[in-house]
Amino acid sequence: MAVFYSFHYKQDVHRVQLIKNMGIVDGQRLLNSQEWESVRARGPSAIASWIDEHMKYKSAVVVLIGRHTASRPWVLYEIEKAWQAKKPLLGIRIHGLSSLGHTDSAGADPFTQISGHEGINPGVPIFDPTVIAWNGSIDSQATYRNLAANLRFWSEQGWIRPNW
């Protein structure tokens, strides 16, 4: 299965790299910061073209939800693109993975940010592998193991826009 990962690059690229390195689900090639800046410097149409090309042949779109994901315009574009293409769509919370030694707080549901599509949020599943330790803190290693154990199954649970 090959999926398109949608995420907030600046905040979550290290967490997404952990997921890619699991090797459980194939996703698009991640750009390094220099490559991303090169695409971004060419403007919005270049970014949209990159997204469109890399999403085209993917079997599903997995939104990796971090603290700021729901406010990112390109994530919302990717959700809208998946919605219009009737690609299976789902979310996985990644705030419990360690990024440079730190976990984060949970972010808002990005599917509620798509206007004009009443009912998109109730149908799109969001999975949360976060494991809370006995002391109330996030156990990032247990969260990683939980995500690794469930990623393939969750990636197959995407919701598709109905025909109406």
Secondary structure per residue as TSV (DSSP state, phi and psi in degrees):
chain	resnum	aa	ss	phi	psi
A	1	M	-	360.0	131.9
A	2	A	E	-116.7	122.7
A	3	V	E	-116.2	162.1
A	4	F	E	-101.7	122.5
A	5	Y	E	-91.5	125.1
A	6	S	E	-108.7	129.5
A	7	F	-	-163.7	166.5
A	8	H	-	-84.5	109.1
A	9	Y	H	-56.9	-57.5
A	10	K	H	-58.6	-43.0
A	11	Q	H	-79.5	-36.2
A	12	D	H	-122.6	7.8
A	13	V	H	-59.2	-34.4
A	14	H	H	-68.2	-38.5
A	15	R	H	-65.8	-41.6
A	16	V	H	-65.7	-37.0
A	17	Q	H	-61.8	-38.0
A	18	L	H	-59.5	-43.3
A	19	I	H	-65.5	-46.4
A	20	K	H	-58.3	-42.0
A	21	N	H	-69.5	-16.1
A	22	M	H	-60.8	-32.7
A	23	G	-	71.6	18.6
A	24	I	S	-85.5	-42.7
A	25	V	S	-128.0	130.1
A	26	D	E	-77.1	133.1
A	27	G	E	-130.3	177.4
A	28	Q	-	-64.0	157.4
A	29	R	-	-63.3	133.0
A	30	L	-	-85.7	134.4
A	31	L	-	-78.3	142.4
A	32	N	-	-78.1	172.2
A	33	S	H	-61.4	-35.6
A	34	Q	H	-66.9	-43.7
A	35	E	H	-64.5	-42.0
A	36	W	H	-61.6	-44.7
A	37	E	H	-62.9	-34.2
A	38	S	H	-65.1	-44.5
A	39	V	H	-65.3	-47.2
A	40	R	H	-60.8	-36.2
A	41	A	H	-65.9	-23.3
A	42	R	T	-81.6	-4.4
A	43	G	-	101.8	173.7
A	44	P	H	-58.1	-36.7
A	45	S	H	-67.2	-33.4
A	46	A	H	-68.2	-39.7
A	47	I	H	-65.0	-47.0
A	48	A	H	-60.0	-41.5
A	49	S	H	-63.4	-42.4
A	50	W	H	-61.0	-46.7
A	51	I	H	-60.8	-50.9
A	52	D	H	-56.9	-45.0
A	53	E	H	-66.5	-41.6
A	54	H	H	-79.3	-21.6
A	55	M	H	-86.3	-23.3
A	56	K	T	-48.1	-50.0
A	57	Y	T	-104.6	15.9
A	58	K	-	-85.1	147.7
A	59	S	S	-81.7	-18.3
A	60	A	E	-160.3	164.3
A	61	V	E	-117.2	120.8
A	62	V	E	-109.0	114.3
A	63	V	E	-88.7	114.5
A	64	L	E	-89.2	107.0
A	65	I	E	-92.0	112.4
A	66	G	-	-108.2	-169.8
A	67	R	T	-57.8	-39.0
A	68	H	T	-112.5	6.5
A	69	T	G	-55.1	-44.0
A	70	A	G	-64.2	-16.9
A	71	S	G	-100.7	3.5
A	72	R	-	-89.7	120.5
A	73	P	H	-60.5	-35.3
A	74	W	H	-75.3	-30.3
A	75	V	H	-63.8	-44.3
A	76	L	H	-63.5	-36.8
A	77	Y	H	-61.5	-44.2
A	78	E	H	-65.1	-39.3
A	79	I	H	-62.8	-47.7
A	80	E	H	-60.0	-42.5
A	81	K	H	-61.9	-45.0
A	82	A	H	-63.9	-41.2
A	83	W	H	-59.7	-48.7
A	84	Q	H	-66.1	-36.0
A	85	A	T	-82.9	-1.3
A	86	K	T	55.8	41.3
A	87	K	-	-87.2	143.8
A	88	P	-	-56.1	135.4
A	89	L	E	-130.5	134.9
A	90	L	E	-155.4	167.2
A	91	G	E	-124.5	147.6
A	92	I	E	-132.8	125.1
A	93	R	E	-76.3	132.3
A	94	I	-	-121.7	6.9
A	95	H	T	-63.0	-20.9
A	96	G	T	-83.6	-6.3
A	97	L	S	-82.5	147.9
A	98	S	-	-78.8	132.0
A	99	S	B	-121.5	109.2
A	100	L	T	53.7	39.8
A	101	G	T	89.1	4.0
A	102	H	B	-131.0	140.1
A	103	T	-	-93.4	179.0
A	104	D	-	-134.7	178.8
A	105	S	-	-90.1	158.0
A	106	A	-	-66.9	145.9
A	107	G	-	-98.9	169.0
A	108	A	-	-69.5	161.2
A	109	D	-	-71.7	113.4
A	110	P	G	-71.0	-19.9
A	111	F	G	-72.2	-18.9
A	112	T	G	-79.6	-9.6
A	113	Q	G	-86.4	-7.8
A	114	I	-	-85.3	112.9
A	115	S	T	-86.0	154.1
A	116	G	T	83.2	4.9
A	117	H	-	-130.2	70.3
A	118	E	T	-57.4	134.6
A	119	G	T	94.0	-3.5
A	120	I	H	-64.1	-43.0
A	121	N	H	-65.8	-46.5
A	122	P	H	-61.5	-24.1
A	123	G	H	-92.3	-19.0
A	124	V	S	-88.8	118.8
A	125	P	-	-74.2	143.1
A	126	I	E	-124.8	122.2
A	127	F	E	-103.3	144.3
A	128	D	-	-130.4	106.2
A	129	P	-	-83.3	1.6
A	130	T	-	-60.0	129.7
A	131	V	-	-110.8	127.2
A	132	I	B	-97.5	128.5
A	133	A	-	-75.1	170.4
A	134	W	T	-57.8	-28.0
A	135	N	T	-91.1	5.3
A	136	G	S	91.2	-3.9
A	137	S	S	-91.1	163.4
A	138	I	B	-77.2	131.3
A	139	D	-	-93.3	96.4
A	140	S	H	-67.4	-32.2
A	141	Q	H	-69.7	-42.2
A	142	A	H	-67.4	-35.3
A	143	T	H	-62.9	-43.8
A	144	Y	H	-58.8	-47.7
A	145	R	H	-63.3	-40.4
A	146	N	H	-63.4	-43.4
A	147	L	H	-64.4	-45.5
A	148	A	H	-60.2	-37.8
A	149	A	H	-70.8	-24.9
A	150	N	H	-115.0	-10.0
A	151	L	H	-56.1	-47.6
A	152	R	H	-61.4	-48.2
A	153	F	H	-61.6	-48.2
A	154	W	H	-60.7	-39.1
A	155	S	H	-64.2	-17.6
A	156	E	T	-95.2	3.8
A	157	Q	-	-104.1	18.5
A	158	G	-	-62.9	153.7
A	159	W	B	-102.3	136.6
A	160	I	-	-110.3	139.9
A	161	R	-	-57.9	130.5
A	162	P	-	-71.7	160.7
A	163	N	-	-81.6	103.7
A	164	W	-	-145.9	360.0
